[in-house]
Amino acid sequence: MICPMFSRRSPVDLHHGYAVGTITVIAFLGYSLFGLVKFYTYRTGIYDLVIFDQGVRGYANFGPPLSFTKGNWQELGSAFSLLGDHFSPILALLAPLYWIHDGPETLIVAQAALFALAVVPLWTYVRRALGARAAYPLTIAYALSWPIAEAVSFHFHEYAFVPLITAVLFERLQAGRQWQVLLAAVALLMVKEDLAVLVAGLGTGLLFVRGRRRVGTVMMVGGVGFLWLTSYVIIPAIGGDSSRYWYYSGWGGNPIEAITHIVTRPQEVLSVLSTPDTKLWTVLLLFAPLLFLPLLSPYVLAPAALLAERMLATDPGAAGWWGTRYHYNAAIVMALFCAAVDGALRLRRAVQGQGLEKFVPSWTIVATVAAVGMVPLFAFGNLFIPSWYKAGPRFAAASEAVRRIPDGVLVEAANALGPNISARTKVVAWAAKTAERPARAPWILADLEERQPHFDSIQDQAADVERLRRRGYREVFSRDGYVVLCDPLLVHQRAQDRCAW
C-alpha cells in the first residue's frame, strides 16, 4: 500500500528528477562531444592524456599504473608508476571501463560523466539550503563554469573526480552525516595528495561551526598528516621524489623553511600572491561570478587553502598553476559553489528585517548569467563555432602518419598525435637526444610545423630529424610537415618490412 504522503510528493519529486537528470545528461553529452571532437581531430596531447591512458591500462591488466611517457625521463622504454609521481589510487576505479573500450577515448567520456554527475548532489545541496528555484540556476552555472570548461579542454586529469566527491561531501555535511563526510574526505585523499590541503582547509573551517568541530579536527589533522605521509613516505617508496614539484624556492628549500619564512615575513605574502597579475585575475574570475559570497562562509577555507598552495608558488615552473587554463581550478570550483550557498544563508540571516532579503535568492540568477556570459571567453565557446568541428588542413596527412606506426612498438611521437596511437603502441614524447637521455626510440613520429614541448623551436625539430636521418633512420612517410622515421637496426623483424616502405 502506497503511503499517502509519498503519493502526494511523488509527482513533484519525479518532476525534479527528470529536470535534474536532463541537465546532467546534456552536460555529459556536451562534455563528451567537446573532448571526442578534439581527440579525433588531433587536438589532444600526450601530456596528460597518454600518461593516464597508460596508467589506467596497467590497472585494467591487473598490474601497477605504469607509464612509458613518465618513465622516459629515467630511461627510454622504461615504465614508471604513476603512484610515484602523484598518489592517485582512485584511478583504479576506471579500469573496468577499459575492459569495454581500451583507449584514451574512455578517459574522455569518463571525465565527462564525472563532471556531469556532480550536478546531482549539488542540486540536492542547494535545494535543501535555498529551495529548488535557486538550485536549478546554480547547477547550470556550475555545468557551464569556466573551470569545468578548461578542465574538459585539457582532455583528462584525476581532478575529474573532485567536483563530484566534493559535492557529496558538502551535501552529507549539510545532512549531518558526519561519518559519511569523513568517508567522502578519504575519497578526496585518494584522488591526489594535494587534495589533503583542501581537506585540511575544510577541517579548519569547520572549527568555526558549532557542532562540527570534532569532524573538523579529524579532517584538519588527517589532511596534514596524509600530505606528509604521501609526500615523504609513500611517493618516495614507489620511486618518486618528494621535491619533484617544489616550486617555492623563493620561500625556502623545504616546507619547514617556507612556513618559517611566511610566518616571520608576512609582508612578502601579498607581493607573491599578486605577482604576476595573472594570479589576481584568476582569483577574481573565480570569486566574482559568485558575488564573493564564499568569503562569508568558513567553508571558503577549503578552496582558499588549495588556491593558496598554487598562488604562493614562486618559481617559473609553476606558471601553469596561476592562470585559468588547464584543470587546476576544477579542483576548487565545487567547493566555491558550496561555500557560496552557505555564505548566502549567513547573509540572509544577517539582513532579515532590513528589506534586503530579495537579494539572496536573486544571486543564483546572477551567477548563471555570469557563467553564460563567460562561455564565449573560454573553451566551451568553441562548441558554438561551426568551423571548430572541422578537421584541420593536415588531417589526412596526420591520419596517414599515424597509420604507418606498427602496433606494439616504442615510438617517440609528436604531442598531438601520441594519444591516437596510445592504445596500440608504447608512446613517449618526441625529444632530442641529451646527455641524460642518449637513447632514441626505434620509431619517430615527428611534426615539423607545430612546436613540440621538448624543443625550443621548429628549427630544432627539423635539425633533430636530419640528425636521425644521418644516423641511419629511414623515412617511412613525409607529408604536410609530418615525418615518420624508423631505425631498421632497432625495430623487430615483423616491423622491419614496414620500415622499408
DRENMI-122282 format. One record per residue (C-alpha): x, y, z; residue number from 1; residue in one letter. Coordinates in Angstrom, 2 decimals, decimal comma, padded with zeros to 5 digits. Layout:
BEGIN
x  y  z  num  residuo
X  Y  Z  NUM  A .
...
//
This chain:
BEGIN
x  y  z  num  residuo
000,00  000,00  000,00  1  M .
001,45  003,38  -001,03  2  I .
001,90  005,94  001,69  3  C .
-000,44  008,93  001,01  4  P .
002,34  011,39  001,82  5  M .
004,67  009,67  -000,68  6  F .
001,99  009,61  -003,35  7  S .
001,39  013,35  -002,94  8  R .
005,08  014,13  -003,16  9  R .
005,95  011,65  -005,86  10  S .
004,88  013,76  -008,90  11  P .
006,94  016,71  -007,63  12  V .
009,94  014,51  -006,93  13  D .
009,64  012,90  -010,34  14  L .
009,44  016,32  -011,98  15  H .
012,63  017,43  -010,26  16  H .
014,26  014,09  -011,00  17  G .
013,57  014,42  -014,72  18  Y .
014,74  018,03  -014,75  19  A .
017,99  017,36  -012,89  20  V .
018,54  014,25  -014,99  21  G .
018,10  016,30  -018,15  22  T .
020,68  018,86  -017,02  23  I .
023,08  016,05  -016,14  24  T .
022,64  014,25  -019,47  25  V .
023,01  017,44  -021,52  26  I .
026,18  018,31  -019,60  27  A .
027,55  014,81  -020,14  28  F .
026,83  014,88  -023,86  29  L .
028,32  018,35  -024,24  30  G .
031,49  017,48  -022,36  31  Y .
031,87  014,20  -024,28  32  S .
031,32  015,92  -027,62  33  L .
033,93  018,53  -026,81  34  F .
036,57  016,01  -025,76  35  G .
035,95  013,49  -028,53  36  L .
035,98  016,11  -031,29  37  V .
039,37  017,26  -030,07  38  K .
040,63  013,68  -029,91  39  F .
039,51  012,62  -033,36  40  Y .
040,82  015,82  -034,96  41  T .
044,27  015,51  -033,34  42  Y .
043,89  018,34  -030,86  43  R .
044,67  016,47  -027,65  44  T .
048,14  015,84  -026,23  45  G .
050,50  013,32  -024,70  46  I .
050,51  015,44  -021,55  47  Y .
048,44  014,28  -019,72  48  D .
046,11  012,09  -021,76  49  L .
048,65  009,43  -022,77  50  V .
050,13  009,34  -019,27  51  I .
046,78  008,49  -017,70  52  F .
045,82  006,17  -020,55  53  D .
048,94  004,09  -019,96  54  Q .
048,43  004,11  -016,19  55  G .
044,78  003,06  -016,23  56  V .
045,60  000,37  -018,79  57  R .
048,02  -001,03  -016,23  58  G .
045,22  -001,25  -013,66  59  Y .
042,92  -002,82  -016,27  60  A .
045,51  -005,55  -016,84  61  N .
045,65  -006,18  -013,06  62  F .
049,05  -004,55  -012,73  63  G .
050,50  -001,28  -011,45  64  P .
049,71  002,02  -013,21  65  P .
052,87  002,18  -015,31  66  L .
053,54  004,92  -017,85  67  S .
056,20  004,80  -020,57  68  F .
055,83  008,54  -021,03  69  T .
056,75  009,18  -017,41  70  K .
059,45  006,51  -017,49  71  G .
061,11  008,17  -020,46  72  N .
062,66  010,74  -018,11  73  W .
064,64  007,97  -016,45  74  Q .
065,39  005,58  -019,29  75  E .
063,88  005,22  -022,74  76  L .
061,46  002,30  -022,85  77  G .
061,15  002,01  -019,08  78  S .
057,82  002,37  -017,34  79  A .
057,27  004,46  -014,22  80  F .
054,43  004,05  -011,74  81  S .
052,02  006,97  -011,64  82  L .
051,82  006,43  -007,88  83  L .
055,44  007,54  -007,69  84  G .
054,51  010,80  -009,40  85  D .
051,21  011,60  -007,69  86  H .
049,33  009,43  -005,22  87  F .
046,10  008,85  -007,17  88  S .
044,88  005,29  -006,48  89  P .
041,30  006,32  -007,30  90  I .
042,21  005,93  -010,98  91  L .
041,87  002,18  -010,48  92  A .
038,09  002,70  -010,45  93  L .
038,28  003,45  -014,17  94  L .
039,97  000,13  -015,02  95  A .
036,72  -001,81  -015,70  96  P .
035,83  000,75  -018,37  97  L .
038,95  -000,34  -020,27  98  Y .
037,52  -003,83  -020,48  99  W .
034,78  -002,29  -022,59  100  I .
036,97  000,02  -024,68  101  H .
040,74  000,20  -024,32  102  D .
041,84  003,69  -025,30  103  G .
042,07  007,37  -024,35  104  P .
038,52  007,99  -025,54  105  E .
037,36  006,06  -022,48  106  T .
039,03  008,57  -020,20  107  L .
037,48  011,48  -022,07  108  I .
033,98  010,05  -021,70  109  V .
034,58  009,01  -018,08  110  A .
035,68  012,53  -017,20  111  Q .
032,58  013,93  -018,88  112  A .
030,40  011,61  -016,78  113  A .
032,15  012,53  -013,53  114  L .
031,86  016,27  -014,11  115  F .
028,21  015,92  -015,15  116  A .
027,20  013,67  -012,24  117  L .
028,32  016,35  -009,80  118  A .
025,15  018,22  -010,80  119  V .
023,01  015,80  -008,78  120  V .
024,49  016,24  -005,26  121  P .
025,00  019,96  -005,90  122  L .
021,32  020,38  -006,79  123  W .
020,32  018,47  -003,64  124  T .
022,61  020,62  -001,51  125  Y .
021,31  023,90  -002,93  126  V .
017,67  022,86  -002,86  127  R .
017,88  021,93  000,81  128  R .
019,50  025,27  001,62  129  A .
017,80  027,75  -000,72  130  L .
014,98  025,90  -002,49  131  G .
014,52  024,42  -005,95  132  A .
014,25  027,81  -007,67  133  R .
017,80  028,57  -006,60  134  A .
019,08  025,03  -007,21  135  A .
018,39  024,96  -010,95  136  Y .
020,24  028,13  -011,98  137  P .
023,18  027,35  -009,72  138  L .
023,66  023,84  -011,09  139  T .
023,51  025,25  -014,61  140  I .
026,10  027,85  -013,58  141  A .
028,36  025,03  -012,38  142  Y .
027,87  023,00  -015,55  143  A .
028,84  025,98  -017,72  144  L .
031,55  027,34  -015,42  145  S .
034,89  028,16  -016,96  146  W .
036,93  025,93  -014,59  147  P .
034,96  022,93  -015,85  148  I .
035,29  024,13  -019,45  149  A .
039,06  024,42  -019,21  150  E .
039,37  021,03  -017,48  151  A .
037,31  019,35  -020,21  152  V .
039,51  021,06  -022,78  153  S .
042,57  019,59  -021,08  154  F .
041,45  016,11  -022,13  155  H .
041,74  014,21  -018,81  156  F .
043,08  014,54  -015,29  157  H .
042,43  012,81  -011,98  158  E .
040,81  016,04  -010,78  159  Y .
037,77  014,83  -012,75  160  A .
036,71  013,06  -009,55  161  F .
036,93  016,16  -007,35  162  V .
033,69  018,09  -008,11  163  P .
031,51  015,01  -007,62  164  L .
033,18  013,91  -004,38  165  I .
033,27  017,47  -003,06  166  T .
029,55  017,94  -003,74  167  A .
028,77  014,67  -001,97  168  V .
030,93  015,74  000,97  169  L .
029,14  019,07  001,40  170  F .
025,70  017,51  000,91  171  E .
026,43  014,89  003,56  172  R .
027,81  017,59  005,85  173  L .
024,59  019,52  005,38  174  Q .
022,58  016,37  006,18  175  A .
024,52  015,88  009,42  176  G .
026,04  012,55  008,39  177  R .
029,49  013,03  009,85  178  Q .
030,81  009,52  009,20  179  W .
029,80  009,83  005,57  180  Q .
031,55  013,21  005,47  181  V .
034,74  011,54  006,62  182  L .
034,36  008,80  004,01  183  L .
033,99  011,46  001,30  184  A .
037,09  013,19  002,67  185  A .
039,02  009,92  002,44  186  V .
037,84  009,56  -001,16  187  A .
039,24  013,02  -001,91  188  L .
042,58  011,99  -000,43  189  L .
042,67  009,07  -002,86  190  M .
042,38  011,45  -005,84  191  V .
045,72  013,22  -005,41  192  K .
047,96  014,02  -002,49  193  E .
047,42  017,78  -002,72  194  D .
043,69  017,33  -002,07  195  L .
044,83  016,85  001,53  196  A .
045,23  020,63  001,55  197  V .
041,56  021,06  000,63  198  L .
040,50  018,53  003,29  199  V .
042,65  020,22  005,93  200  A .
041,31  023,62  004,87  201  G .
037,71  022,49  005,22  202  L .
038,53  020,91  008,56  203  G .
039,91  024,24  009,74  204  T .
036,74  025,97  008,58  205  G .
034,57  023,51  010,48  206  L .
036,27  024,51  013,71  207  L .
034,23  027,71  013,43  208  F .
030,92  025,85  013,01  209  V .
029,08  024,76  016,12  210  R .
028,56  021,01  016,25  211  G .
031,15  020,34  013,55  212  R .
034,35  020,92  015,49  213  R .
035,05  017,25  016,14  214  R .
034,81  016,21  012,50  215  V .
036,69  019,39  011,59  216  G .
039,57  018,45  013,86  217  T .
039,75  014,96  012,36  218  V .
039,83  016,40  008,83  219  M .
042,40  019,06  009,64  220  M .
044,81  016,70  011,42  221  V .
044,16  013,88  008,97  222  G .
044,72  016,12  005,94  223  G .
048,04  017,46  007,19  224  V .
049,20  014,01  008,23  225  G .
048,20  012,43  004,95  226  F .
050,01  015,11  002,94  227  L .
053,21  014,40  004,85  228  W .
052,76  010,62  004,58  229  L .
052,21  010,62  000,82  230  T .
054,84  013,25  000,01  231  S .
057,67  011,95  002,18  232  Y .
056,96  008,24  002,62  233  V .
054,66  006,68  000,01  234  I .
055,72  008,53  -003,16  235  I .
059,49  008,18  -002,49  236  P .
058,98  004,49  -001,65  237  A .
057,47  003,96  -005,11  238  I .
060,39  005,68  -006,81  239  G .
059,25  009,28  -006,81  240  G .
060,89  012,42  -005,49  241  D .
059,28  014,47  -002,73  242  S .
060,82  017,63  -004,18  243  S .
059,71  017,00  -007,76  244  R .
057,00  019,69  -007,65  245  Y .
058,62  022,03  -005,14  246  W .
058,08  025,41  -006,79  247  Y .
058,58  027,50  -003,66  248  Y .
062,32  028,21  -003,71  249  S .
061,56  031,89  -003,08  250  G .
060,32  030,86  000,37  251  W .
062,87  028,15  001,12  252  G .
064,17  024,76  000,16  253  G .
061,59  022,71  002,07  254  N .
058,19  023,13  003,77  255  P .
059,66  023,98  007,19  256  I .
061,82  026,75  005,75  257  E .
058,93  028,05  003,65  258  A .
056,45  028,14  006,54  259  I .
059,02  029,83  008,77  260  T .
059,69  032,43  006,08  261  H .
055,98  033,13  005,57  262  I .
055,27  033,43  009,29  263  V .
058,26  035,66  010,05  264  T .
057,95  037,87  006,96  265  R .
054,20  038,04  006,23  266  P .
054,62  041,35  004,39  267  Q .
056,02  039,38  001,45  268  E .
052,91  037,20  001,12  269  V .
050,76  039,84  -000,61  270  L .
053,56  040,60  -003,03  271  S .
053,90  036,93  -004,02  272  V .
050,13  036,45  -004,25  273  L .
049,83  039,36  -006,68  274  S .
052,90  038,70  -008,85  275  T .
052,39  038,19  -011,71  276  P .
048,97  039,78  -012,01  277  D .
047,70  036,59  -013,67  278  T .
047,13  035,33  -010,14  279  K .
044,85  038,25  -009,31  280  L .
042,80  037,78  -012,47  281  W .
042,33  034,10  -011,75  282  T .
041,13  034,76  -008,21  283  V .
038,79  037,49  -009,46  284  L .
037,28  035,21  -012,11  285  L .
036,71  032,51  -009,51  286  L .
035,01  034,67  -006,89  287  F .
033,29  037,48  -008,83  288  A .
030,69  035,29  -010,63  289  P .
029,58  034,10  -007,18  290  L .
029,39  037,72  -005,95  291  L .
032,17  036,93  -003,45  292  F .
029,63  035,08  -001,28  293  L .
032,11  032,27  -000,48  294  P .
034,02  034,80  001,62  295  L .
031,08  034,92  004,05  296  L .
031,41  031,22  004,86  297  S .
034,07  029,37  006,87  298  P .
033,82  026,71  004,16  299  Y .
035,82  029,04  001,93  300  V .
038,96  027,90  003,75  301  L .
038,78  024,64  001,78  302  A .
039,17  026,10  -001,75  303  P .
041,24  029,01  -000,42  304  A .
043,84  026,64  001,03  305  A .
044,25  024,77  -002,26  306  L .
044,27  028,04  -004,19  307  L .
046,94  029,47  -001,87  308  A .
049,09  026,39  -002,46  309  E .
049,22  027,37  -006,14  310  R .
049,43  031,13  -005,83  311  M .
052,21  031,09  -003,22  312  L .
054,49  029,29  -005,67  313  A .
057,39  031,49  -006,71  314  T .
059,16  029,55  -009,46  315  D .
058,51  029,92  -013,22  316  P .
057,84  026,19  -013,41  317  G .
054,57  026,82  -011,58  318  A .
053,27  029,31  -014,16  319  A .
050,60  026,86  -015,26  320  G .
049,20  026,86  -011,71  321  W .
048,44  030,56  -011,73  322  W .
046,18  031,07  -014,72  323  G .
042,77  029,95  -015,92  324  T .
043,94  027,25  -018,33  325  R .
044,19  023,54  -017,70  326  Y .
042,47  021,56  -014,96  327  H .
043,66  023,14  -011,72  328  Y .
040,61  025,28  -010,99  329  N .
038,27  022,30  -011,41  330  A .
039,60  021,09  -008,06  331  A .
038,12  024,07  -006,21  332  I .
035,10  025,17  -008,24  333  V .
032,61  022,91  -006,43  334  M .
033,89  023,92  -003,00  335  A .
033,47  027,56  -004,03  336  L .
029,86  026,96  -005,10  337  F .
029,04  025,18  -001,85  338  C .
030,73  027,88  000,21  339  A .
028,74  030,49  -001,72  340  A .
025,49  028,76  -000,77  341  V .
026,49  028,73  002,89  342  D .
027,55  032,36  002,61  343  G .
024,17  033,25  001,13  344  A .
022,41  031,59  004,06  345  L .
024,51  033,54  006,53  346  R .
023,82  036,77  004,65  347  L .
020,07  036,07  004,65  348  R .
020,09  035,64  008,39  349  R .
022,14  038,80  008,81  350  A .
019,82  041,02  006,72  351  V .
016,49  039,71  007,99  352  Q .
014,13  042,59  008,63  353  G .
016,28  045,08  006,70  354  Q .
014,49  044,84  003,36  355  G .
017,40  043,07  001,64  356  L .
016,01  039,54  001,72  357  E .
015,24  039,57  -002,02  358  K .
018,93  039,79  -002,84  359  F .
019,68  036,33  -001,52  360  V .
017,54  034,29  -003,95  361  P .
018,43  036,53  -006,89  362  S .
022,18  035,95  -006,67  363  W .
021,86  032,48  -008,18  364  T .
020,40  034,05  -011,33  365  I .
023,31  036,49  -011,43  366  V .
025,76  033,59  -011,12  367  A .
024,07  031,80  -014,00  368  T .
024,07  034,88  -016,21  369  V .
027,76  035,38  -015,43  370  A .
028,56  031,76  -016,31  371  A .
026,65  032,01  -019,59  372  V .
028,27  035,34  -020,37  373  G .
031,74  033,91  -019,94  374  M .
031,15  030,85  -022,15  375  V .
032,48  032,58  -025,30  376  P .
035,63  033,62  -023,44  377  L .
036,66  030,09  -022,54  378  F .
036,83  026,63  -024,07  379  A .
033,08  025,89  -024,31  380  F .
032,70  028,81  -026,70  381  G .
034,15  026,56  -029,40  382  N .
031,04  024,37  -029,27  383  L .
029,10  027,19  -030,92  384  F .
031,59  027,80  -033,73  385  I .
030,78  025,51  -036,73  386  P .
034,31  025,67  -038,10  387  S .
035,71  024,29  -034,84  388  W .
034,24  020,88  -035,64  389  Y .
036,13  020,65  -038,93  390  K .
039,46  018,87  -039,08  391  A .
042,48  020,97  -039,96  392  G .
044,14  021,03  -043,39  393  P .
046,74  018,49  -042,27  394  R .
044,19  015,96  -041,01  395  F .
044,68  013,48  -043,88  396  A .
048,45  013,57  -043,51  397  A .
048,19  013,12  -039,75  398  A .
045,91  010,12  -040,19  399  S .
048,28  008,51  -042,64  400  E .
051,31  009,20  -040,46  401  A .
049,56  007,56  -037,52  402  V .
048,61  004,58  -039,68  403  R .
052,25  003,98  -040,60  404  R .
053,22  003,24  -036,99  405  I .
053,04  -000,54  -036,37  406  P .
051,29  -001,99  -033,35  407  D .
053,25  -002,70  -030,20  408  G .
056,34  -000,60  -030,98  409  V .
058,07  002,04  -028,87  410  L .
057,57  005,40  -030,57  411  V .
058,61  008,96  -029,89  412  E .
055,51  010,84  -031,00  413  A .
054,55  014,41  -031,69  414  A .
052,39  015,72  -028,89  415  N .
049,08  015,96  -030,78  416  A .
049,40  012,55  -032,45  417  L .
050,57  010,49  -029,49  418  G .
047,10  009,98  -027,97  419  P .
045,75  008,50  -031,20  420  N .
048,25  005,62  -031,15  421  I .
048,46  005,21  -027,38  422  S .
046,06  002,25  -027,28  423  A .
048,27  000,11  -029,55  424  R .
051,86  001,34  -029,04  425  T .
054,25  002,41  -026,31  426  K .
054,18  006,18  -026,67  427  V .
056,76  008,58  -025,29  428  V .
057,11  012,25  -026,11  429  A .
059,36  013,15  -029,03  430  W .
062,51  014,71  -027,57  431  A .
066,04  015,26  -028,88  432  A .
068,99  013,25  -027,63  433  K .
070,61  014,65  -024,49  434  T .
073,39  013,56  -022,15  435  A .
070,72  012,41  -019,68  436  E .
068,69  010,60  -022,36  437  R .
071,05  009,41  -025,12  438  P .
068,87  006,57  -026,44  439  A .
066,25  007,06  -029,16  440  R .
063,13  005,03  -029,90  441  A .
063,01  002,72  -032,95  442  P .
060,13  004,77  -034,35  443  W .
059,82  008,55  -034,56  444  I .
056,57  010,35  -035,38  445  L .
057,65  013,95  -035,91  446  A .
055,84  017,20  -036,64  447  D .
057,85  019,93  -038,33  448  L .
055,12  022,60  -038,33  449  E .
053,91  022,70  -034,70  450  E .
056,39  023,41  -031,92  451  R .
056,74  020,48  -029,54  452  Q .
057,07  020,59  -025,73  453  P .
060,67  019,36  -025,66  454  H .
062,12  021,60  -028,36  455  F .
062,92  025,28  -028,28  456  D .
061,90  025,90  -031,89  457  S .
060,63  024,29  -035,07  458  I .
064,15  024,69  -036,46  459  Q .
065,44  022,48  -033,64  460  D .
062,81  019,89  -034,54  461  Q .
063,91  019,86  -038,18  462  A .
067,53  019,56  -037,09  463  A .
066,68  016,54  -034,93  464  D .
065,00  014,82  -037,89  465  V .
068,09  015,46  -040,02  466  E .
070,36  014,03  -037,32  467  R .
068,22  010,91  -037,19  468  L .
068,42  010,52  -040,96  469  R .
072,23  010,78  -040,85  470  R .
072,23  008,26  -038,02  471  R .
070,57  005,71  -040,30  472  G .
066,86  006,16  -039,68  473  Y .
064,76  005,53  -042,78  474  R .
061,97  007,80  -043,84  475  E .
058,73  005,86  -043,96  476  V .
056,41  008,78  -044,57  477  F .
056,60  012,53  -045,09  478  S .
053,75  014,91  -045,90  479  R .
052,49  018,28  -044,73  480  D .
055,15  018,53  -042,05  481  G .
054,62  015,05  -040,58  482  Y .
057,57  012,70  -040,80  483  V .
057,72  009,05  -039,80  484  V .
061,17  007,55  -039,31  485  L .
062,38  004,17  -038,16  486  C .
065,75  002,61  -037,40  487  D .
065,95  -000,81  -039,09  488  P .
068,62  -001,88  -036,61  489  L .
066,29  -001,31  -033,67  490  L .
062,90  -002,46  -034,89  491  V .
061,66  -006,02  -034,62  492  H .
061,75  -008,24  -037,69  493  Q .
057,97  -008,03  -038,08  494  R .
058,13  -004,25  -038,36  495  A .
061,29  -004,15  -040,50  496  Q .
059,44  -004,72  -043,76  497  D .
057,25  -001,73  -042,99  498  R .
060,35  000,24  -042,08  499  C .
061,50  -000,15  -045,67  500  A .
058,31  001,36  -047,19  501  W .
//
